[in-house]
Amino acid sequence: MDILFIDTTDPYLWDTLVGQGHNCTLDNTSAKKELQRSLHMYDGFIIRSRFKIDREFIDAGTKLKFIARVGAGLENIDCEYAASKGIKLISAPEGNRQAVGEHAVGMLLALMRNILVADSEVRHGKWIREGNRGYEINGRTVGIIGYGNMGSSFARCVSGFGPEEVLAYDIKPGDYSDDYARRATMDELFEKADIVSLHVPLTNLTRGMINGEFFSRFKKPIYFINTARGACCVTEDLVTAIREGRVTGAALDVLEYEKSSFEDFFTGTLPDAFTFLIDSPRVVLTPHIGGWTHEANRKMAEAIVRKIGDLC
């Protein structure tokens, strides 16, 4: 097939596809409109997050067989429209699930054990022990919202710390309980959870689902982790919940304010809610790197190769 790479990827993906006889072209610099004009020449294209794939762009690919995203989610692609034209949608959530699970646990530990605060204090000549006495995961109830690749990976990773119970909620039918988590209702999570980790895709159902009403329903203060998508959480409502003590601390790898070029966000006036997060010792922030490991990069490339191979 003739395959266009719109983004750079792990070299394994390019090298393997070329080795299998595919004709690969890399163009990660041309503007979207320019790429659109040449898209009719390709059977498929590979992208990460460079720009949104809308109907106009899809229509330009008159012989497209597939669209592959080297990542877990497909929210930057008009999936419904692509599927209606018989185009196969490919992603690789299995490739970075271990990375996301580990990162979520790492952020939780940093939060509950005051690791970032203590590190900063030591670097500034302060040796404060009692003020940094933390809390353990052991014996606490963990609630997971979204029990697919990422949620189940987090459950497996956190299980080694000996939580009292791990409860999982997902909209999918059937009993998805396993060795690491038990299927539960949201009402049960609201009743029992001490720690809540979000692992859902961004859809019309999940956009803004973590809001004031959500936080108000928990019976106990919670630690909140979001390694899913920033737009799933209403930041102002999270800040209010932290201020009111309903959220003891938040670990956020993703933010509501993210754009395709997130670095540009810091050039303007920051929203008040984001300024609060930056200044709060009860918040741990990372720049959407939950699935960003060297191992995950290779595993996602391997998954894409395998799935493109299934089309041939």
C-alpha positions as CSV (number, residue, x, y, z in Angstrom):
1,M,0.0,0.0,0.0
2,D,1.0,3.7,-0.3
3,I,1.1,5.0,3.2
4,L,1.6,8.6,4.3
5,F,3.2,9.4,7.7
6,I,1.9,12.8,8.9
7,D,3.9,12.6,12.1
8,T,7.2,11.0,13.0
9,T,7.0,7.8,15.0
10,D,9.2,5.1,16.4
11,P,11.6,4.1,13.5
12,Y,10.4,0.5,13.9
13,L,7.0,1.4,12.4
14,W,8.5,2.9,9.2
15,D,11.3,0.3,8.8
16,T,8.9,-2.6,9.3
17,L,6.3,-1.3,6.8
18,V,8.9,-0.6,4.2
19,G,10.4,-4.0,4.8
20,Q,7.0,-5.5,4.1
21,G,6.9,-3.9,0.7
22,H,4.7,-0.8,1.5
23,N,5.6,2.5,-0.1
24,C,5.9,5.0,2.8
25,T,6.1,8.8,2.5
26,L,6.9,11.1,5.4
27,D,5.5,14.7,5.4
28,N,5.4,16.1,8.9
29,T,6.0,19.7,7.8
30,S,3.4,20.6,5.2
31,A,0.3,22.4,6.1
32,K,-3.0,20.5,6.5
33,K,-4.4,22.0,3.2
34,E,-1.3,20.9,1.3
35,L,-1.5,17.4,2.6
36,Q,-5.1,17.3,1.8
37,R,-4.4,18.0,-1.9
38,S,-2.1,15.0,-2.1
39,L,-4.1,12.6,0.1
40,H,-5.8,10.9,-2.9
41,M,-2.6,9.1,-3.7
42,Y,-2.5,7.1,-0.4
43,D,-4.2,4.0,0.8
44,G,-3.8,5.0,4.4
45,F,-2.1,7.5,6.7
46,I,-0.5,7.5,10.1
47,I,-0.8,10.4,12.6
48,R,-0.3,11.2,16.3
49,S,-1.9,14.5,17.3
50,R,-0.7,17.0,14.7
51,F,-4.2,18.2,13.7
52,K,-7.8,17.2,13.6
53,I,-9.0,14.8,10.9
54,D,-12.3,16.2,9.8
55,R,-14.8,15.3,7.0
56,E,-13.1,17.5,4.4
57,F,-9.8,15.9,5.0
58,I,-11.2,12.4,4.9
59,D,-13.1,13.1,1.7
60,A,-9.8,14.0,0.0
61,G,-8.5,10.5,0.6
62,T,-10.5,8.9,-2.1
63,K,-8.8,5.5,-1.8
64,L,-8.2,5.4,1.9
65,K,-8.4,2.0,3.5
66,F,-7.2,3.0,6.9
67,I,-6.4,5.8,9.3
68,A,-3.9,4.9,12.1
69,R,-3.2,6.9,15.2
70,V,-0.1,6.1,17.2
71,G,-1.8,6.5,20.5
72,A,-4.7,5.3,22.6
73,G,-7.6,7.6,21.7
74,L,-9.1,8.6,18.4
75,E,-10.9,11.8,19.5
76,N,-8.9,13.9,17.0
77,I,-10.6,11.9,14.2
78,D,-14.2,12.1,12.9
79,C,-14.5,8.3,13.5
80,E,-18.2,8.0,12.7
81,Y,-17.7,9.7,9.3
82,A,-14.6,7.7,8.5
83,A,-16.3,4.4,9.4
84,S,-19.3,5.4,7.2
85,K,-16.9,5.5,4.2
86,G,-15.6,2.0,5.0
87,I,-12.3,3.3,6.4
88,K,-10.7,1.2,9.1
89,L,-9.7,3.1,12.2
90,I,-6.6,1.9,14.0
91,S,-5.2,2.9,17.4
92,A,-2.8,1.2,19.9
93,P,-4.2,1.5,23.4
94,E,-2.6,-1.8,24.4
95,G,0.8,-0.3,23.6
96,N,1.0,2.3,26.3
97,R,-1.3,0.8,28.9
98,Q,1.5,-0.3,31.2
99,A,3.1,3.1,31.0
100,V,-0.2,4.8,32.0
101,G,-0.8,2.4,34.8
102,E,2.7,3.0,36.3
103,H,2.4,6.8,35.8
104,A,-0.9,7.0,37.6
105,V,0.5,5.1,40.6
106,G,3.7,7.2,40.5
107,M,1.6,10.4,40.6
108,L,-0.5,9.0,43.4
109,L,2.6,8.2,45.5
110,A,4.0,11.6,44.9
111,L,0.7,13.1,46.1
112,M,0.1,10.9,49.2
113,R,3.7,10.9,50.4
114,N,4.4,14.7,49.7
115,I,7.3,13.7,47.5
116,L,7.4,16.8,45.4
117,V,7.0,19.2,48.3
118,A,9.6,17.4,50.4
119,D,12.0,17.3,47.4
120,S,11.7,21.1,46.9
121,E,12.2,21.8,50.6
122,V,15.4,19.7,50.8
123,R,16.8,21.4,47.8
124,H,16.1,24.8,49.6
125,G,17.8,23.7,52.8
126,K,14.7,22.6,54.7
127,W,14.7,19.3,56.5
128,I,11.0,18.9,57.5
129,R,9.9,15.4,58.5
130,E,6.8,15.7,60.5
131,G,5.3,18.2,58.1
132,N,5.7,15.7,55.3
133,R,4.2,12.7,57.1
134,G,2.2,11.0,54.4
135,Y,-0.5,8.4,53.9
136,E,-0.4,4.9,52.5
137,I,-2.4,3.3,49.7
138,N,-2.5,0.1,51.8
139,G,-5.9,-0.4,53.4
140,R,-7.7,2.2,51.3
141,T,-10.5,1.6,48.7
142,V,-9.5,2.5,45.1
143,G,-12.2,3.4,42.6
144,I,-11.5,3.1,38.9
145,I,-13.8,4.8,36.3
146,G,-13.3,3.2,32.9
147,Y,-12.1,-0.4,32.9
148,G,-10.4,-0.9,29.6
149,N,-6.8,-1.1,28.7
150,M,-5.7,1.8,31.0
151,G,-8.0,1.2,33.9
152,S,-7.2,-2.5,34.2
153,S,-3.5,-1.7,33.9
154,F,-3.8,0.8,36.8
155,A,-5.6,-1.8,38.8
156,R,-2.8,-4.3,38.3
157,C,-0.1,-1.8,39.2
158,V,-1.8,-0.5,42.3
159,S,-2.8,-4.0,43.6
160,G,0.8,-4.6,44.9
161,F,0.3,-1.9,47.5
162,G,-2.4,-3.8,49.3
163,P,-5.5,-1.6,48.9
164,E,-8.5,-2.7,50.9
165,E,-10.5,-3.1,47.7
166,V,-10.4,-2.0,44.1
167,L,-13.8,-1.1,42.6
168,A,-14.2,-0.7,38.8
169,Y,-17.0,1.0,37.0
170,D,-17.5,0.9,33.2
171,I,-20.5,1.4,30.9
172,K,-19.7,-1.8,29.1
173,P,-22.1,-4.7,29.9
174,G,-21.2,-8.0,31.5
175,D,-19.0,-8.8,34.5
176,Y,-15.5,-7.4,33.9
177,S,-14.3,-8.3,37.4
178,D,-10.8,-9.9,37.4
179,D,-8.0,-10.7,39.8
180,Y,-7.3,-7.0,40.4
181,A,-10.7,-5.3,40.6
182,R,-14.4,-6.0,41.2
183,R,-17.2,-4.6,39.0
184,A,-19.1,-2.0,41.0
185,T,-21.7,0.7,40.5
186,M,-21.0,4.4,40.6
187,D,-23.1,4.6,43.8
188,E,-20.7,2.1,45.4
189,L,-17.7,4.2,44.4
190,F,-19.3,7.3,45.8
191,E,-19.9,5.4,49.1
192,K,-16.6,3.7,49.6
193,A,-13.7,5.2,47.5
194,D,-10.7,6.9,49.0
195,I,-8.9,7.1,45.7
196,V,-10.5,7.7,42.3
197,S,-8.7,7.2,39.0
198,L,-10.2,8.2,35.7
199,H,-9.5,6.1,32.6
200,V,-12.2,6.9,30.0
201,P,-12.0,8.1,26.4
202,L,-13.2,11.6,25.5
203,T,-16.7,11.3,24.1
204,N,-19.9,13.3,24.3
205,L,-20.8,11.2,27.4
206,T,-17.5,11.8,29.2
207,R,-16.8,15.4,28.4
208,G,-17.2,17.4,31.6
209,M,-18.4,14.3,33.5
210,I,-16.1,15.1,36.4
211,N,-17.9,18.2,37.8
212,G,-19.3,19.7,40.9
213,E,-22.1,17.2,41.2
214,F,-19.7,14.4,40.8
215,F,-17.4,15.5,43.6
216,S,-20.4,16.3,45.9
217,R,-21.6,12.7,45.9
218,F,-18.5,11.1,47.6
219,K,-19.0,10.2,51.2
220,K,-15.3,10.7,52.0
221,P,-12.6,13.1,50.8
222,I,-10.8,11.5,47.9
223,Y,-7.6,11.6,46.0
224,F,-8.4,12.2,42.4
225,I,-6.2,11.0,39.4
226,N,-6.7,11.9,35.8
227,T,-4.5,10.3,33.2
228,A,-7.4,10.1,30.7
229,R,-8.4,13.4,28.9
230,G,-8.4,16.9,30.4
231,A,-11.8,17.8,28.9
232,C,-13.4,15.1,31.0
233,C,-12.9,17.2,34.1
234,V,-14.3,20.7,34.8
235,T,-11.2,22.4,36.3
236,E,-13.1,25.1,38.2
237,D,-15.2,22.5,39.9
238,L,-12.1,20.5,40.8
239,V,-10.5,23.6,42.3
240,T,-13.7,24.2,44.4
241,A,-13.7,20.6,45.6
242,I,-10.0,21.0,46.7
243,R,-10.7,24.2,48.5
244,E,-13.7,22.7,50.3
245,G,-11.8,19.6,51.3
246,R,-13.9,17.2,49.3
247,V,-10.7,16.4,47.2
248,T,-7.7,15.9,49.4
249,G,-5.3,16.1,46.5
250,A,-5.3,15.8,42.7
251,A,-2.8,14.1,40.3
252,L,-3.3,15.5,36.8
253,D,-1.4,14.3,33.7
254,V,-4.0,16.0,31.5
255,L,-5.7,19.4,31.6
256,E,-8.9,20.8,30.3
257,Y,-6.9,23.6,28.7
258,E,-4.7,21.4,26.5
259,K,-4.4,22.2,22.8
260,S,-2.7,20.3,20.0
261,S,0.3,22.6,20.7
262,F,0.1,22.7,24.5
263,E,3.3,24.7,24.9
264,D,1.5,27.8,23.4
265,F,-0.9,27.8,26.4
266,F,1.7,29.4,28.6
267,T,2.2,32.4,26.4
268,G,-1.1,34.2,27.4
269,T,-2.9,34.9,30.6
270,L,-3.5,31.7,32.6
271,P,-7.1,30.9,33.8
272,D,-7.5,31.4,37.5
273,A,-8.3,27.7,38.1
274,F,-5.1,26.7,36.4
275,T,-3.1,29.2,38.4
276,F,-4.5,27.6,41.6
277,L,-3.4,24.1,40.4
278,I,0.1,25.4,39.7
279,D,0.4,27.0,43.1
280,S,-1.2,24.3,45.2
281,P,1.0,21.8,47.1
282,R,-2.0,19.4,47.0
283,V,-1.8,19.0,43.2
284,V,0.7,17.1,41.1
285,L,1.0,18.0,37.4
286,T,2.7,16.4,34.5
287,P,2.5,17.3,30.7
288,H,0.4,14.5,29.3
289,I,3.2,12.0,29.5
290,G,1.4,9.1,31.2
291,G,1.9,6.9,28.1
292,W,5.1,8.5,27.1
293,T,7.9,5.9,27.7
294,H,10.5,4.5,25.3
295,E,9.0,1.1,25.7
296,A,5.4,2.3,25.0
297,N,6.6,4.0,21.8
298,R,7.9,0.8,20.5
299,K,4.9,-1.3,21.6
300,M,2.5,1.1,20.0
301,A,4.5,0.9,16.7
302,E,4.4,-2.9,16.9
303,A,0.6,-2.8,17.5
304,I,0.1,-0.5,14.5
305,V,2.2,-2.7,12.2
306,R,0.2,-5.8,13.3
307,K,-3.2,-4.1,12.7
308,I,-2.1,-2.8,9.3
309,G,-1.0,-6.3,8.5
310,D,-4.4,-7.6,9.2
311,L,-5.8,-5.5,6.4
312,C,-3.5,-7.0,3.7
